[in-house]
């Protein structure tokens, strides 16, 4: 049987972190009373017009720069038409012809064979980033055969990031999305929390034999976590291979991932190929961005977005931060990977290092083995840790000064997890865990043991 | 050159218009003919213009919350509501089949 090459591309929608929406002044907030965050424009009442939010443009430029894109100094807005109850205007304002950023790349790391010590770097090309509106939310009430519509989300700004089909499996797709999530969170352009719908991923999957053209692709939607993304992609690859090996064909269709059943199913309501009748958005002139060279002299600075100004103020991206951690503290690359993978863990580590004499190379063991495994066991975030960096540093100092043994330190830590407010020193004294340093005392104890043996 | 029945059906699905009688279709044909006059203009070497606003400045708004909080007003437009949600049918209602529609296309 000839080998199959799976091909995976991704379309990722990231909700922009902003106070108000892309084209209106209503608030952006998760979980508010239905239809309370909706302006007349969002509800598509006649006589309303879109007004572009500056912050959303800046977020898209930052993201484009972080992903090594070319920023289009002139980009355009278009209307994409389709009918759905949560799209009151009957069209979405998007950037189909000339998006704000194109031709970038994203590097991400993978463990070979699940061994953290063998990490390989891969790259996926970013086709483009475009600004567009989010739709409202439909709650399906099958019992009463109706749909309830909440427009709070309608009009919220989105950045659609299109990743070229450079990935080959669920693991790569998941790793790429995870890295994008970290980048977005570092930039602050999106909080990218998948559980709150701030990051939505659709996967495009196809398979083909080496040397042959790409196969028919399917689009997989309804993926609600990074873990499910990997599973959904791998399932779809397998499904397509089995279908083709059994003489079947792959339809160019949209499928939904069912996390309970662990499979993809064809989606209803997606009849054939859609004709979106793209047309230029007549109410918005082109979006013009400037750089240091092209900065206009006499314009109100609030109306000007300077790409170079934004570039200079980009924070250290995860990749750079990892390299700095390795360089500064002498830890291994896979350690820095884990540090950045848990929200707040890197700061915790650095705080402990600041407050202890123990070498960072030793501290990292306590952070990754003891602290992290405890947090994972009890499903706690770093912020929720009952043991603060101050307490841990305190404990590690006792160990470093050889006042307690390593075994004793682990016992003290176990006690500290209870969060009863005791200091490490108090626990050491309570449980009599001090290392005896006095030579004479040690001799006396040994003698007592030997004497005890002789008596039996 | 007439607009084909397939195109008319496609347009009816996309735009939910109903070319109810021959007059409606004639009007469409005339509109297309009128627009086709554009083809007579020589546009070699001319960049397409897609908006007369192309030289205008796109106004950028500050990211402040200035609107919303008008649930009651918005719901006044709704024929049906459930606890401040708009009510819609369970999914898109497909256009009835050709035979079931009172459309011009019936007679063609």
Interface residues (C-beta under 8 A of the other chain):
Chain A: X18 X19 X20 X24 X25 X26 X27 X33 X34 X35 X36 X37 X38 X39 X40 X41 X43 X45 X51 X52 X53 X54 X55 X56 X57 X76 X81 X83 X84 X85 X138 X139 X140 X141 X142 X145 X146 X147 X148 X149 X150 X151 X268 X269 X271 X275 X277 X280 X282 X284 X285 X286 X287 X288 X302 X303 X305
Chain B: X10 X14 X16 X50 X51 X53 X54 X55 X56 X57 X58 X59 X60 X61 X62 X63 X64 X65 X66 X67 X68 X69 X70 X71 X74 X75 X77 X82 X83 X84 X85 X86 X87 X88 X89 X90 X91 X92 X94
